[in-house]
């Protein structure tokens, strides 16, 4: 959640370490008891979140290397990012006619997800002002009062067939809040993004896309009409963004097994073999001090300290013996 890439400066590495320590501490102190109580209540017996997680036979992570930065994973972890993505279907007649009316300029798809239903009038007008200044037609998923500055090129919809629109050949850009579903649909169809993250994992998702050159990021609360307009012009007119988005799309499609099929296989694998213990690492059974080898480090430090003590003691005895011998000769 630090919104950093895998190429960090020293300052960014310090920031990243602070994030890790902070969130681990916060989770342990504030959230852990709540989750333990929740899992104990649901399962009907005393347990903890970590105990429940440690019993997982296989982890299906909604992620893939077209999105994620390279890092080591355990053998019982499988990436299934984009398992919900599929080829675009024909658009409803009304929407198709609006899309076709865009001509060579194409369209921009805009959605901030289902969680945003009460955007302020001021923010809506800022966005509408920017959208009115681009030559593309805009399909905006918006469930609120019509902004006063809404342009003739923009249509409001309470719902849009997002995946089908992103897969349409006339789509030029996608304005998104950075939810995992929308980001992966954009990757699947090779559409560059203007990210306007709001909360949770969204800022980090957009940071990943920005680092891969397929998105521009904006702050929803502080962006101006000019900021949004410039961001749209950048991802639409700079061919590098489209090229990077298409590169991610090719990587996503070039898999030996489709994500959904891979997820189904591993679920059935666990069912067939009544688990996957052979893929589970023993680290789950270690205590925190064993996991970090603190007991081993403690023993080795004790041994080193003992050796240093013995050597120091021997040297002191030799020094004392030599000093005593010299004193005896002088006498």
C-alpha positions as CSV (number, residue, x, y, z in Angstrom):
1,X,0.0,0.0,0.0
2,X,3.0,2.3,-0.1
3,X,2.3,3.1,-3.8
4,X,6.0,2.5,-4.6
5,X,7.5,0.5,-7.4
6,X,10.2,-2.2,-7.2
7,X,12.8,0.4,-8.2
8,X,13.2,2.5,-5.1
9,X,15.6,5.2,-4.0
10,X,17.1,5.2,-0.5
11,X,14.4,7.6,0.7
12,X,11.6,5.4,-0.8
13,X,13.1,2.3,0.9
14,X,13.0,4.1,4.2
15,X,9.4,5.1,3.5
16,X,8.6,1.5,2.6
17,X,10.1,0.1,5.8
18,X,8.2,2.6,7.9
19,X,5.0,1.5,6.1
20,X,5.7,-2.2,6.8
21,X,6.5,-1.6,10.5
22,X,3.5,0.7,10.9
23,X,1.0,-1.5,9.3
24,X,2.3,-4.6,11.1
25,X,2.1,-2.8,14.4
26,X,-1.3,-1.3,13.7
27,X,-2.7,-4.7,12.7
28,X,-1.3,-6.5,15.7
29,X,-2.4,-3.9,18.2
30,X,-5.8,-2.8,16.9
31,X,-7.2,-5.2,14.3
32,X,-5.9,-8.6,15.4
33,X,-8.3,-9.1,18.4
34,X,-11.3,-8.1,16.3
35,X,-10.5,-10.6,13.5
36,X,-9.8,-13.3,16.1
37,X,-13.2,-12.7,17.7
38,X,-14.8,-12.7,14.2
39,X,-13.3,-16.0,13.1
40,X,-14.0,-17.7,16.5
41,X,-17.6,-16.6,16.2
42,X,-18.1,-17.8,12.6
43,X,-16.3,-21.1,13.2
44,X,-17.9,-21.7,16.5
45,X,-14.7,-22.4,18.4
46,X,-11.8,-20.4,19.7
47,X,-9.3,-19.7,17.0
48,X,-7.2,-16.9,15.5
49,X,-6.9,-15.3,12.1
50,X,-3.3,-16.5,11.7
51,X,-4.3,-20.1,12.6
52,X,-7.1,-20.0,10.0
53,X,-4.8,-18.6,7.3
54,X,-2.1,-21.1,8.1
55,X,-4.5,-24.0,7.4
56,X,-5.2,-22.8,3.8
57,X,-4.3,-25.5,1.3
58,X,-3.9,-23.3,-1.7
59,X,-3.9,-19.5,-2.2
60,X,-5.6,-18.2,-5.3
61,X,-4.4,-14.6,-5.6
62,X,-6.3,-12.3,-8.0
63,X,-3.0,-11.0,-9.6
64,X,-0.6,-11.8,-12.3
65,X,2.9,-10.8,-13.6
66,X,1.3,-8.3,-16.1
67,X,0.3,-6.3,-13.0
68,X,2.6,-7.4,-10.2
69,X,6.3,-6.7,-9.7
70,X,8.5,-9.8,-9.7
71,X,8.9,-11.4,-6.3
72,X,9.2,-14.9,-4.8
73,X,6.1,-16.8,-4.0
74,X,5.4,-20.0,-2.1
75,X,4.5,-23.2,-4.0
76,X,0.8,-23.1,-2.7
77,X,0.3,-19.7,-4.2
78,X,-1.3,-19.4,-7.7
79,X,-2.0,-16.1,-9.5
80,X,-5.4,-16.0,-11.2
81,X,-5.6,-12.3,-11.9
82,X,-8.1,-11.4,-14.6
83,X,-10.1,-14.6,-14.2
84,X,-13.3,-12.6,-14.7
85,X,-12.2,-11.1,-18.0
86,X,-13.7,-12.2,-21.2
87,X,-14.0,-11.0,-24.9
88,X,-16.3,-8.1,-25.5
89,X,-19.9,-8.7,-26.5
90,X,-22.0,-6.5,-28.8
91,X,-23.1,-3.3,-27.0
92,X,-26.8,-2.4,-26.5
93,X,-28.2,-0.6,-29.5
94,X,-28.4,2.8,-27.8
95,X,-24.8,2.7,-26.5
96,X,-23.5,1.3,-29.8
97,X,-25.0,4.2,-31.7
98,X,-23.5,6.7,-29.4
99,X,-20.1,5.1,-29.7
100,X,-20.3,5.0,-33.5
101,X,-21.2,8.7,-33.5
102,X,-17.7,9.4,-32.2
103,X,-16.1,8.9,-35.6
104,X,-12.3,8.7,-35.7
105,X,-11.9,10.3,-32.3
106,X,-13.3,7.4,-30.4
107,X,-14.7,7.2,-26.9
108,X,-13.5,7.5,-23.3
109,X,-15.1,5.2,-20.7
110,X,-15.4,6.7,-17.2
111,X,-16.4,4.8,-14.1
112,X,-15.5,5.2,-10.4
113,X,-17.1,1.9,-9.5
114,X,-20.3,1.0,-7.6
115,X,-19.1,2.3,-4.3
116,X,-19.3,6.0,-5.3
117,X,-22.9,7.2,-5.5
118,X,-22.8,10.7,-3.9
119,X,-20.1,12.8,-5.6
120,X,-20.2,16.4,-4.6
121,X,-21.6,18.9,-7.1
122,X,-18.3,20.8,-7.2
123,X,-16.3,17.7,-8.1
124,X,-18.8,16.6,-10.7
125,X,-18.6,20.0,-12.4
126,X,-14.8,19.9,-12.3
127,X,-14.8,16.6,-14.1
128,X,-17.6,17.5,-16.5
129,X,-15.7,20.7,-17.5
130,X,-12.7,18.7,-18.5
131,X,-14.6,16.0,-20.4
132,X,-16.4,18.7,-22.4
133,X,-13.1,19.9,-23.8
134,X,-11.9,16.6,-25.4
135,X,-12.9,15.6,-29.0
136,X,-13.8,12.1,-27.9
137,X,-17.3,11.0,-26.8
138,X,-17.5,10.1,-23.1
139,X,-19.6,7.4,-21.5
140,X,-19.8,8.3,-17.8
141,X,-21.2,6.0,-15.2
142,X,-22.8,8.5,-12.9
143,X,-25.7,8.1,-10.5
144,X,-26.4,11.7,-9.4
145,X,-27.7,15.1,-10.5
146,X,-26.6,16.2,-13.9
147,X,-23.6,18.5,-13.7
148,X,-24.2,22.1,-14.9
149,X,-21.0,22.0,-17.0
150,X,-21.8,18.7,-18.8
151,X,-20.7,18.8,-22.4
152,X,-22.7,17.6,-25.4
153,X,-20.1,14.9,-26.0
154,X,-20.8,13.2,-22.6
155,X,-23.6,10.8,-21.8
156,X,-24.5,9.8,-18.3
157,X,-25.5,6.2,-17.4
158,X,-26.4,4.6,-14.1
159,X,-24.9,1.4,-15.5
160,X,-22.5,0.6,-18.4
161,X,-21.3,-2.7,-19.9
162,X,-17.8,-1.8,-18.8
163,X,-16.0,-4.9,-20.2
164,X,-17.7,-4.7,-23.5
165,X,-16.9,-1.0,-23.8
166,X,-13.3,-1.5,-23.0
167,X,-13.1,-4.2,-25.6
168,X,-14.7,-1.9,-28.3
169,X,-12.2,-0.8,-31.1
170,X,-13.3,2.8,-30.6
171,X,-12.3,3.0,-26.9
172,X,-9.3,5.3,-26.5
173,X,-8.9,5.6,-22.7
174,X,-10.4,4.5,-19.4
175,X,-10.9,6.8,-16.4
176,X,-11.0,4.5,-13.4
177,X,-10.8,4.5,-9.6
178,X,-8.4,1.7,-9.8
179,X,-10.5,-1.2,-8.6
180,X,-9.0,-4.6,-9.4
181,X,-11.8,-5.6,-11.7
182,X,-11.6,-2.5,-13.9
183,X,-7.8,-2.5,-14.0
184,X,-7.7,-6.1,-15.2
185,X,-10.4,-5.5,-17.8
186,X,-8.3,-2.6,-19.1
187,X,-5.2,-4.8,-19.1
188,X,-7.1,-7.6,-20.9
189,X,-8.2,-5.2,-23.7
190,X,-5.1,-3.1,-23.8
191,X,-6.6,0.3,-22.8
192,X,-4.5,3.1,-21.2
193,X,-5.8,4.5,-18.0
194,X,-6.3,7.7,-16.1
195,X,-6.4,6.6,-12.5
196,X,-8.4,8.5,-9.9
197,X,-7.9,6.2,-6.8
198,X,-10.2,6.7,-3.8
199,X,-9.3,4.2,-1.0
200,X,-8.1,0.7,0.0
201,X,-6.0,-1.0,-2.7
202,X,-6.9,1.5,-5.4
203,X,-3.9,3.9,-5.0
204,X,-1.5,1.0,-5.1
205,X,-3.2,-0.6,-8.2
206,X,-2.8,2.7,-10.1
207,X,0.8,3.1,-8.9
208,X,1.5,-0.3,-10.5
209,X,0.0,0.7,-13.8
210,X,1.8,4.1,-13.6
211,X,5.1,2.3,-13.0
212,X,4.4,0.1,-16.1
213,X,3.7,3.1,-18.2
214,X,0.1,2.4,-18.9
215,X,-1.6,5.0,-16.7
216,X,-1.5,8.5,-15.3
217,X,-2.5,9.1,-11.7
218,X,-4.6,12.0,-10.3
219,X,-5.8,12.9,-6.8
220,X,-9.6,13.0,-6.8
221,X,-9.9,15.7,-4.1
222,X,-7.4,18.1,-5.5
223,X,-7.4,17.7,-9.3
224,X,-8.6,20.5,-11.4
225,X,-10.3,20.4,-14.8
226,X,-7.0,21.3,-16.4
227,X,-5.3,18.3,-14.6
228,X,-7.9,15.9,-15.8
229,X,-7.8,17.3,-19.3
230,X,-4.0,17.1,-19.6
231,X,-4.0,13.6,-18.2
232,X,-6.6,12.5,-20.9
233,X,-4.6,14.2,-23.6
234,X,-1.5,12.4,-22.5
235,X,-2.8,8.9,-22.4
236,X,-4.8,9.4,-25.7
237,X,-2.2,11.3,-27.8
238,X,1.1,9.8,-26.5
239,X,1.4,6.4,-28.3
240,X,3.7,5.1,-25.6
241,X,0.8,4.6,-23.2
242,X,-1.2,2.6,-25.7
243,X,1.9,0.5,-26.6
244,X,2.5,-0.2,-22.9
245,X,-1.1,-1.2,-22.3
246,X,-1.0,-3.5,-25.3
247,X,2.2,-5.0,-24.1
248,X,0.6,-5.9,-20.8
249,X,-2.4,-7.2,-22.7
250,X,-0.2,-9.5,-24.8
251,X,1.5,-10.8,-21.6
252,X,-1.8,-11.4,-20.0
253,X,-3.1,-13.4,-23.0
254,X,0.1,-15.4,-23.4
255,X,-0.5,-17.9,-20.7
256,X,-0.5,-21.7,-21.0
257,X,-3.7,-21.9,-19.1
258,X,-6.4,-19.3,-18.7
259,X,-6.7,-17.8,-15.2
260,X,-10.2,-19.1,-14.6
261,X,-9.2,-22.6,-15.8
262,X,-6.2,-22.5,-13.5
263,X,-8.3,-21.5,-10.5
264,X,-10.8,-24.4,-11.3
265,X,-7.9,-26.8,-11.6
266,X,-6.4,-26.0,-8.2
267,X,-9.7,-26.1,-6.5
268,X,-10.4,-29.5,-7.9
269,X,-6.8,-30.6,-7.2
270,X,-7.3,-29.8,-3.5
271,X,-10.6,-31.7,-3.5
272,X,-9.1,-34.7,-5.3
273,X,-6.2,-35.1,-2.9
274,X,-8.1,-34.0,0.2
275,X,-5.7,-31.1,0.6
276,X,-2.2,-30.0,-0.6
277,X,0.0,-30.5,2.4
278,X,3.0,-31.2,0.2
279,X,2.9,-27.6,-1.0
280,X,2.5,-26.1,2.5
281,X,5.6,-24.7,4.0
282,X,6.6,-25.6,7.6
283,X,7.1,-21.9,8.4
284,X,3.3,-21.8,9.3
285,X,4.1,-24.1,12.3
286,X,6.9,-21.9,13.7
287,X,6.6,-19.3,16.4
288,X,7.5,-15.8,15.6
289,X,10.9,-16.0,17.2
290,X,11.6,-19.3,15.4
291,X,10.5,-17.9,12.1
292,X,12.9,-15.0,12.4
293,X,15.6,-17.4,13.8
294,X,15.9,-15.3,16.9
295,X,16.6,-18.4,19.1
296,X,19.4,-19.4,16.7
297,X,20.8,-15.9,16.6
298,X,20.6,-15.8,20.4
299,X,22.5,-19.0,20.8
300,X,25.2,-18.0,18.3
301,X,25.6,-14.6,20.0
302,X,25.9,-16.4,23.4
303,X,28.6,-18.7,21.9
304,X,30.5,-15.8,20.5
305,X,30.2,-13.9,23.8
306,X,31.4,-17.0,25.7
307,X,34.4,-17.4,23.4
308,X,35.3,-13.7,23.7
309,X,35.0,-14.0,27.4
310,X,37.2,-17.0,27.6
311,X,39.9,-15.5,25.3
312,X,39.7,-12.2,27.3
313,X,40.0,-14.1,30.6
314,X,43.0,-16.1,29.3
315,X,44.8,-13.0,28.0
316,X,44.2,-11.3,31.3
317,X,45.6,-14.3,33.2
318,X,48.7,-14.4,30.9
319,X,49.2,-10.7,31.3
320,X,48.9,-11.1,35.1
321,X,51.3,-14.0,35.1
322,X,53.9,-12.1,33.0
323,X,53.5,-9.0,35.2
324,X,54.0,-11.1,38.3
325,X,57.1,-12.8,36.8
326,X,58.7,-9.5,35.9
327,X,58.0,-8.1,39.4
328,X,59.6,-11.2,41.0
329,X,62.8,-10.8,38.9
330,X,63.1,-7.2,39.9
331,X,62.8,-8.2,43.6
